[in-house]
Amino acid sequence: MKQKIGHVALIVKDYDEAIQFYTEKLNFQLIEDTKLTEDKRWVLVAPPGASECYLLLAQAANEAQNASVGNQSGGRVFLFLFTDDFWREYNNMLKRNIHFVRPPREEAYGWVAVFEDLYGNLWDLLQPTTSLPLQ
């Protein structure tokens, strides 16, 4: 049996502002934006070259979901953006005014820095060593 994670849902306040952030600030590709109902869309974004797992941007539909925007993981790093060139991505993200909450450091597993998305969710920007393949 073979399985994989296809999408990870990320609760957002607004579809359009989230699309703008991910495509313009993080250089993600807009994979799909399909209207499902009057107030619901199927929006997928992914980093360049991604083919396995995409982010599903899900607009908050009620107060409980709104309360989770920006804190889907209780303040821990939520998502991990792997790269083949840490310093290229880090410098490009600085130019696009991405806020890093922890500066770059070299760890046994690779180069890493922690940044926030537009709502405050924490991400690792990570260039893994050869012991952690970029796949």
N, C-alpha and C positions, 0 to 999 in steps of 0.2 A: 504494500500500500504506500502510495506517495501522497503527501499532503503539503500544503504551503499556506501561508497567510497571504490573502489576496489584497485586502485593504485594511487600513486602520482608520476608524472614525475619529475625527477631531471636531469637537463642538466649537462653533464660531458664533460671533454675534451677528455677522452679516456676510452673506456669500461674496458680494462684490469687493468689500474691503479685504476679505481674506484672500480672494483670488489675486488682487492687486499686490498684497504683501508677498505671497509665495512666488508669484511670477516675476515681480519687479525687484524685490529685495533679496530673495533667496535664489532667483534664477531658475525656479522650477518650471516645468512645462504644464500647461493646462491640457490634460488628457481628454476630459469630457466635461461638458456643462449642458445637461439636459433638464428641461422643465418637466416635472412630474405632476404637480398640481399647481394651484394658484400661488401657494407660498412654499413649495418644496421643490428642490432641485437635486439632481445627482451630479455632484461636482468632484472630479478626481484631479489631483495634481501630483507631480512626481519630479524628483531631481533628474537632471539630464542623464540619459543612459539607463534609467531604472526600467526594469521589465517585470519584476516579481511582485512588488508590494507598492501600492499607491496610497496616498492620503485621501480619504473621503471627507470633504468639508461638509459638515452637517450643521446647518443653522439651528440654534437653540429654539425650541418650540414651546417651552413653558418655563416657569420660574425655577424649577429644580434644575433644568438643563442650563438656564442662564447662570445659576450659581456655580456651575462647574466650568464655565468658560475661563480659561487661563489657569485652571488648577485641577486638571484631570488626573494628576498623579500625586496629589497631596503635597506639592512643593518639591518633589524629587525630579531628577532628570527624567523626562517622559519619552523622548525620541532621540535616536542616534543617527546623525547624518555622516555617513562614511565618505571619505574622499581619497583620491590617489595623490593629492598635493595639498597638504594642510596649509602651508603658508600662502599659496595662491588663493585658496578659498577664504582664509582668515582675512587677508588684506582686502580682497574684493568685498567681503561682508562689512568690514570697517568703512570702506568707501560708500557703502549703501546705508550707513548709519544703523547697522545691527548692534544692539546693546549686548556686550559680553559681561556676564556677571562673575566669571572666573577667567583669569588670563591663561594664555597658553602655557602648557607644561608638558615635559616629556615624562611619560610613565613607562612601565615595563611593557605595556600593551600598545604603546604608540603615542603620538602627539594628540593632545586633547585640549579643548577650551569649551566653556559652557556659555551659551547665549540664550536670550529670550525671544520668543516669537512676538507678534503684535499684541497678544493678550497676556503674556507673561509665562506661558508654558516654557519649561526649561528643556533645552536640547544640548547634546554633546556634538560638537564638530570634532570628528575623529579620523585621523589617519592611522590605521592599525599597522602593527608590525607584521612581518610575514607569518607570524604564528596565528594571526587572526586574518584570514583572507577577506579581501574586499569582494563580496559576492552578494 
